Amino acid sequence: MTIGRSATAVKGPARRETPSWLAPTALLWCVLGLGVAAYLTYEHYTGGTTLACPESDTVNCAKVTSSQWSSLLGIPVALLGMVFFAVMLVLCLPSMLSRASRRLDAARLASCLVGLVMAVYLIWAELFQIHAICLWCTAVHLLTFLLFVTLLFGYVLADVSTDHQPSG
């Protein structure tokens, strides 16, 4: 008999013991990313007149958020970021993270990787096409990277088990 498990453990669907920090940390990055992306989306649809960002040759949020690179196939990238973080928020709920499903894991990591690739693309556009940096956009890029790293480390440290404690 192992310590920490009941001798009458019941076989059930595979569950994952995730590190205790995984869900709160992933949710924090998602909520912060959703908030920043929502702010950028609001600014996009209101013309960016209240965009809180310094204007210089190097840092210029208005230049970045109003450039041709601020939309993809006619959809504002800020709105795409908001959708990305909303989906990731659902995928990173504790009940979703604890499921030992290879498909769900793959979907979560693939979604996050798509977000990361998009962030790298947008950083490239800022540096080499627009020649200006948006600090709010940089925050979204950083939060996307942090979310990816958090999930990756969480998977590496997760323990998958088919036994679980009976409820009650």
Phi, psi and omega per residue, in radians:
M1 nan 2.382 3.140
T2 -1.692 2.611 3.135
I3 -1.241 2.432 3.075
G4 1.621 -0.076 3.088
R5 -2.192 2.539 3.108
S6 -1.289 2.568 3.085
A7 -1.179 -0.312 -3.126
T8 -1.858 0.672 3.138
A9 -1.023 2.475 -3.079
V10 -1.818 2.337 3.056
K11 -1.225 2.422 -3.134
G12 -2.767 -2.944 3.140
P13 -1.099 2.584 -3.111
A14 -1.095 2.272 3.101
R15 -2.097 2.749 -3.133
R16 -2.023 2.301 2.983
E17 -1.532 1.871 -3.128
T18 -1.660 2.714 3.051
P19 -0.986 2.513 -3.058
S20 -1.072 -0.416 -3.109
W21 -1.494 -0.249 -2.992
L22 -1.089 -1.003 -3.078
A23 -1.079 -0.877 -3.128
P24 -1.091 -0.643 -3.127
T25 -1.226 -0.815 3.119
A26 -1.072 -0.734 3.122
L27 -1.136 -0.647 3.096
L28 -1.061 -0.843 3.137
W29 -1.080 -0.694 -3.135
C30 -1.140 -0.784 -3.127
V31 -1.138 -0.784 3.112
L32 -1.098 -0.775 3.117
G33 -1.094 -0.714 3.104
L34 -1.092 -0.729 3.124
G35 -1.115 -0.813 3.141
V36 -1.163 -0.752 3.123
A37 -1.123 -0.646 3.089
A38 -1.130 -0.721 3.090
Y39 -1.069 -0.808 3.134
L40 -1.144 -0.612 3.089
T41 -1.160 -0.780 3.080
Y42 -1.009 -0.819 3.140
E43 -1.091 -0.647 3.124
H44 -1.074 -0.816 -3.066
Y45 -1.389 -0.233 3.100
T46 -1.852 0.160 3.079
G47 1.528 0.047 3.072
G48 1.159 0.421 -3.095
T49 -1.288 -0.338 -3.135
T50 -1.960 0.320 -3.114
L51 -1.089 1.999 -3.108
A52 -1.455 1.591 -3.097
C53 -2.816 2.394 3.113
P54 -1.149 2.649 3.088
E55 -1.983 1.986 3.033
S56 -2.492 -3.053 3.127
D57 -1.149 -0.621 -3.072
T58 -1.607 -0.795 -3.125
V59 -1.853 2.000 -3.107
N60 -2.725 1.577 -3.096
C61 -1.095 -0.686 -3.115
A62 -1.091 -0.722 3.118
K63 -1.099 -0.731 -3.123
V64 -1.227 -0.851 -3.037
T65 -1.302 -0.198 3.091
S66 -1.916 0.099 -3.128
S67 -1.344 2.956 3.084
Q68 -1.113 -0.349 -3.117
W69 -1.439 -0.069 -3.098
S70 -1.474 0.006 3.074
S71 -2.321 2.597 3.078
L72 -2.237 2.022 -3.079
L73 0.965 0.654 3.115
G74 1.441 -0.019 -3.137
I75 -1.824 2.234 3.116
P76 -1.034 2.312 -3.136
V77 -1.122 -0.454 3.076
A78 -1.115 -0.697 3.091
L79 -1.170 -0.697 3.070
L80 -1.072 -0.678 3.091
G81 -1.127 -0.688 3.124
M82 -1.128 -0.760 3.103
V83 -1.120 -0.750 3.122
F84 -0.985 -0.893 -3.099
F85 -1.212 -0.535 3.075
A86 -1.164 -0.769 3.103
V87 -1.129 -0.780 -3.137
M88 -1.126 -0.589 3.095
L89 -1.037 -0.788 3.116
V90 -1.155 -0.777 -3.123
L91 -1.164 -0.344 -3.116
C92 -1.792 0.154 3.046
L93 -1.084 2.543 -3.118
P94 -0.900 -0.706 -3.138
S95 -1.136 -0.518 3.115
M96 -1.416 -0.667 -3.132
L97 -1.187 -0.528 -3.076
S98 -1.416 -0.178 3.110
R99 -1.288 2.263 3.119
A100 -1.597 1.281 -3.127
S101 -2.118 2.068 3.137
R102 -1.089 -0.637 3.127
R103 -1.141 -0.765 3.126
L104 -1.151 -0.730 3.082
D105 -1.040 -0.804 -3.133
A106 -1.111 -0.733 3.127
A107 -1.116 -0.725 -3.133
R108 -1.126 -0.874 -3.122
L109 -1.186 -0.697 3.120
A110 -1.112 -0.739 3.105
S111 -1.066 -0.776 -3.135
C112 -1.168 -0.655 3.106
L113 -1.146 -0.684 3.064
V114 -1.062 -0.758 3.092
G115 -1.074 -0.687 3.138
L116 -1.187 -0.740 3.094
V117 -1.091 -0.721 3.101
M118 -1.087 -0.721 3.115
A119 -1.085 -0.756 3.115
V120 -1.096 -0.727 3.088
Y121 -1.045 -0.774 -3.124
L122 -1.224 -0.595 3.053
I123 -1.118 -0.751 3.075
W124 -1.008 -0.799 3.140
A125 -1.077 -0.746 3.126
E126 -1.076 -0.823 -3.044
L127 -1.303 -0.708 -2.955
F128 -1.945 -0.227 3.139
Q129 -1.985 -0.790 -3.086
I130 -1.574 -0.523 -3.118
H131 1.074 0.693 3.071
A132 -2.735 2.688 -3.138
I133 -2.005 2.423 3.021
C134 -1.832 2.100 -3.105
L135 -1.135 -0.639 3.112
W136 -1.166 -0.705 3.093
C137 -1.131 -0.697 3.104
T138 -1.065 -0.657 3.089
A139 -1.082 -0.743 3.110
V140 -1.117 -0.736 3.132
H141 -1.095 -0.758 3.136
L142 -1.134 -0.754 3.131
L143 -1.128 -0.628 3.083
T144 -1.123 -0.778 3.108
F145 -1.094 -0.798 3.130
L146 -1.074 -0.697 3.109
L147 -1.102 -0.789 3.133
F148 -1.058 -0.831 -3.133
V149 -1.114 -0.734 3.122
T150 -1.043 -0.835 -3.141
L151 -1.134 -0.713 3.141
L152 -1.072 -0.852 3.106
F153 -1.145 -0.633 3.104
G154 -1.078 -0.705 3.116
Y155 -1.193 -0.708 -3.135
V156 -1.089 -0.632 -3.071
L157 -1.635 -0.021 -3.098
A158 -1.302 2.632 3.103
D159 -2.066 2.085 -3.124
V160 -1.657 2.337 -3.126
S161 -2.449 2.563 3.071
T162 -1.733 -0.086 3.089
D163 -1.700 2.529 2.993
H164 -2.527 2.765 -3.126
Q165 -1.209 2.429 3.025
P166 -1.160 2.459 3.136
S167 -1.372 2.566 3.076
G168 2.059 nan nan
